[in-house]
C-alpha cells in the first residue's frame, strides 16, 4: 500500500510536490483553504487549517503531515503530535519559522551569525535601538510577514506606531550587504542531512525575482560557511524536511542570517530542472525518512526567473505556445493562479554551461508572460 503524505495548504509549493510524489509512488493528499487553489489536483479536503478538528480529520487519513506554509497554529500542531501523528517539521522546529523574535533568540543561543537585533515593546525602546544603530533600522512584525509584508525601514518610531498595539516588534540593524544569498539543506528524522549549493537571490519590491545557482563568485570558503550555517540551524532547531536560510553577504564578506523557511522555498525552484533531486522530491523523501537524494547541479548554471503579476489581458496558458516555440530549452512552471499585480503566478528555469546565455534564456522566456 502506498505511503500517504498529507500537505496542509493548497498553494503552489504543494502543487509542485504532486509530480514527484506520483513518481515516488506516494499517495499525496492536500488540505486546501479553498477548492480552486494551486494544488487543487490533489486536494482531498477543503477547510480551515486553524481548526483543530478539521486538521485532525485530515491527518487521520495519512501517514505523515507536512506543509505548504508555516501558518498552522502551535496548538493545532501540538495536538496532532499528542494524537500520535507524524508531523514534519514538528512544532518545536516550526515555532522558529513562525515567530521571528523566537528565531533571533534561538539563533543567538546557537551562536549563528546574524544582524544586531532587539525586541522592542514601545516607541522608547525602538528609539534606543535607532540611536545605537545609526538612526535607521528594519522593523518587522514577528509573525505573518512574507514577500516584503510586515517589514519597514524606519528612522522614527512614529513610522510603525500602528504596529505597537499588536505586541512587541523585532528591530534589526540595516545591514550593509553586497548581495542576498540562500542556503538550502534537507534533513530527515534520523538525522541525515544534504546541502544544496548556495544561491544568489535578486529581490525586487521585497519579492524574489531571480535566483542564480550556484551563487556566482562563490569562493570555496563562502560555500563551506553557508552550508555549515544551514547544517547548524537544521540540527540545532531539529528541522525535518527542507530548510531555506536566507542570508546577507556583507560588504566585508561576512554571512548573516536574515530569515528561515521550513518547507520548499522560492530560492530552490531552480532545482526542479537544475539539480539531480528537486527540493520538492527531497522534501518528500526527508519527511518520510527515506534516503535523501543527490543535490548536485545537473549543469554548471541554473537560473530561475519568477513570473510576477502575469498578463493583464490573458491567461498564462494562452502565451505558452509562443514562449515554448521561442525558447524550447527553457522550462515554464505555472501555478494555476489568476494574474494580479505583484503576485507569483509561475516561474521559468533555464540551465546550461554559460551563465550569460542561461540568464538571457530565463529572462527572455519569462518576458512572454509580462503585461
N, C-alpha and C positions, 0 to 999 in steps of 0.2 A: 504494500500500500504506500502511495506517495506521501512524503512528508508534507505537512500543511503549514505554510507560512502566512501569518496574518499581519497585514500592514495597516496601521492606523493613520488615516489621512489619504485623501484621494488626489493629491497634486501630481505634478509631472515627475517627481522623484519616484513615487510609487508606480507611475505609468512605465518608467524606464527600467523598473525591476521585473516587469512582467515577462519580457522576452528571455532574459537569462534564466528566470525561474522555470519557464517552459523547457528550455534547453537542458536544464539540470534534472528535469523530470519531477519538479516540485508542483504541488497544488498551491497556487498563490491566491489569497483572498484579501479583499480590501474593504475597510470600513471608511466609506466616503462621507463627507459632510453633506454633499448634495448629489443627486443622481446623474448630473451632467458634467461631472468633474473630469480632469485629465485621465484618471485611472479607471474610468467607468467600465472599461473592458473586463476588469477583474473585480468590480465592486459587487460583493455578495451581500453587503449590508449598507444601509444608509442611516446615519444618526449622529448624535452629538457625542464627540469624544470626551466631553467633560462630564457626561452622565455615566455613573459607575455601572448601573445595571445594563445599559446599552453596550458598554465595553465588555462587561463580564459575559454577556450572551455571545458576543463575537469571539471572545477568547476561548470559550468552551469548545469551539469547533476547529481549533488549530493547535499545532504542536509548539509554536513559538510566536511571540508577538514582537514586532519591530515597528518602525515609524517612518513616516514621510516628513514629519516635523517634530519639534520638541515641545509642543504646547499642551500635551496631556497633563492634567494636574497631578501633583505628587500624591495626593490622597488616593486617586484612582490607580496610579501605578503601584503604590504600596499595597493596596487591597488585592490587586492581581497577584503580586508576589506571595502575599499571605494565603491566597487561594491555591498556590502551587503552580501558577502559570510561569513558564519560562519567558522572561521579559528581557530583551537585549536591544540596546543597552538598558541596564536596570536603573531604578530611581536614584540609587546612591551616586551613580555617574551622571545621569541626566540633570540632576539639580544644578550642576555647574555649567551646563549649557542653557538652562532656563533662567538663571539669575546671575547677572554679571558681577554683582558685589560678592556673592559667594565664590564665583570663579576667581576673581582677583585675590581674595583672601587665601584660597586653597593653593593657587599657583605660587603665592608668596611662601607658603609653608613648604612647597616642593622646591623652592629656590629656582624657579623658572624665570628667565629674564622677561621683564615687562615694563611698560611705562610707569612713571610716578603716578600714583593714584590716591584717592581718598573717598571715603563715604561722607557725603555732605547732607545734613538734615535740614539746613536752613540757609538763608542768604548770607549770614555772617560766616558760616563755615566755608561756603563757596568762595566768599571774598578772601578769606585767609588763604585758601588754596591758590586763587588767582595771584595774590600778592607774592606767593612763594614760587610761582611758575611763569614769571614774565608777563603777567597781566592777561594771558589768554589761556583757555582750556577747552577740552572737549567734554561735554556733559552728556551723559546717557541715562535713559530710563533703565533700571536694572532688568526689567522683564518686557518681553514682547516686541522689541525693536528688531528690524531686519531691513536690508536694502536701503540703508540710509535713514529709515524711520526711527524715531526715538533717539536721534543724535543731533546735537547742535554744538557749533563752535561759538564760544561766548567770550566777551570781555567784561561782562557785568552780570551779577545775579539776577537783575531785572529781566534778562533775556530768557530765563527759564522759570520765572515767577509762577507761571501757570502749571508747572510740574510739581512744585513742592507740596501741594496738598495731597499728593498720592503716595507720600513716603520719601525715604532717603533716596538720593541720586548718586550716581557714580561720576566723579570728576577725574579726568585723566590729563596728563600733560599733552600739549600739542606737539607730537613727535616730529622732528625734522628728519623726514625719511627720503631716501632716494628712489625707492620703489616698494611696491607691495608684493609679497610672496605668499604662497600657501603650501603647506606640507600635509600630505595625507598619509595616514597609516591605517592598517586594518589589524584588529586583534580579536582572537577567538577566546571563548571562555576558558579553554585550557591554557591560555597564556601565549600561544604562538603569535608572532607579530610580523607583518610585512610592511615595508615602507615604499611608497611611490616616489618618483623623482620630485624634488621641489620645483614649483612652477611660479612664473611671474603672472600676476593678475593686473589688469588695467581697469580702473573704476571710472565711471562717468556718472555724475549726479548721484553718487552713493550706491550705484548698481554696477555689478561686474559686467564689463562689456567684452573683454577679450582675455584669453589665457594662452600663454606660450609655455609649452612643455618640451624639454626641461627649461628652467629659467636660464636665459642667455647670460653669458659671462659668469656662470656659476662655478667658481673655483672649488676644488675638491673639499677644502675646509668648509665652505659655505654649505655644500650639500650634506656633509657629515654632521655639521652643527644642527641644521634644520631637521634632519632625520632623527638626531639624538633628542631634540626638543619634543618632537612628535611622539617618540617612543616613551620618553619620561612622563609625558602627560597621560598617554594612554594607560600606562602601567600604574601611575600614581593615582589616577582617578578611577581605575578599574573599568575602563571603557571596553565594550564589546561591540563589534561591528566596525563601520568606517568612522574615522575621526578626521576632521579637517581643522588644521591650525592655521589661522590667518596671521601673517607676520608682517612687521615693518622691517625693512633693511635700512638702517640709519645711514646718514652721510659719513659717519666714521666706521661703517661696516660692522655694526652690531645687529643682531636679530632680536626683536622684541615681540612678544605675543600680543596680538590685537584681540581676536575673538576665537571662539571654538564652535564647531558644529559636530554633533554626534549622529551622523547619517551620511548618505551620499551628499555631495556638495557641488555647487556650480563650478568650483575650481577643478573638479575632477571629471567633467563631462568629456574632455578630450580623450579620456581612457576608453570610451566606447569603441573608438576606431583606432586609437593610437597606442594602446597597451595590450600586452598578452592577455590580461584579465581586466575587464572593466570594473570600475568602482561598484557598479550595480551587482554584478555577479559576485564580486568579492564580499560585499556586504551580506549577501545571502549565505555564502559559504561561512562567513565569520559567525553570524548569529545562530547558525545551525551547528557550529563547532565542527565543520568539515575542514579538511586540509585547505590551506589558503593557496591561491593561485599566484603565478608569476606576475609581478607588477612591472616588468621591464618594458620599455618602449619598443614598438614594432619598427619604427623608423627613427632617424636622428631627431626629427622635429614633428611636433603636433601643435596645431593652433585651433582654438575654439573661439568662435565669434557668436555672441548672443544675438538673437533676433528680438529687438525690443520694440514694443508697440504694434508692429505689423502694419500691413496696408490698410489705409482708412476706407478704401472703396472696394475691397475684395478680400476673399479668404486667402490664407497662405497656400492652400492646396491649388488654387487657381493659377498661382505663379510657379508651381513646382515644375511643370514641363519645360518652361524657358530656362529656369535655373539649372536643371539637371542636364539639359542639352548643351548649355554653355560651359558647364563645369562638371563633366561626368565623373571625375575623380573625387569630388567633394561629397561629403555625407550630410544630408539635411535631416534634422530631427525636429518634428513639430509636436506640440503639446495638446492639441485639440482645444485650444483656448480662443475665445473671441478677442480680436485685436482691441487694444486700449493703450493710450499714451503711456510709455514707460513700462508696460507690462512685459514680462518674459513670456514669449509665445513660442519660442523654439531656439535652436542653435545650429550652427554649421561647424563641422570638423573637417580639417584637411591635414594630411601627413605627407612627409617627404624628406629628402636629404638636403634641400636648400631652403633656409629659413625665409628669405625674401619671397621666394616663389610660393611657399606654403602660406605665408601671411596674405599675399595677394589672392590666392585661391580662396581662402576662407572669407576674406572681406568682400571680394567680388561676388561670391555666391550669396552671402547674406544681404548684399545690396539689392538683390532682386525682390526682397520681401519688405523693403522700406516703403515709407509713404510716397 
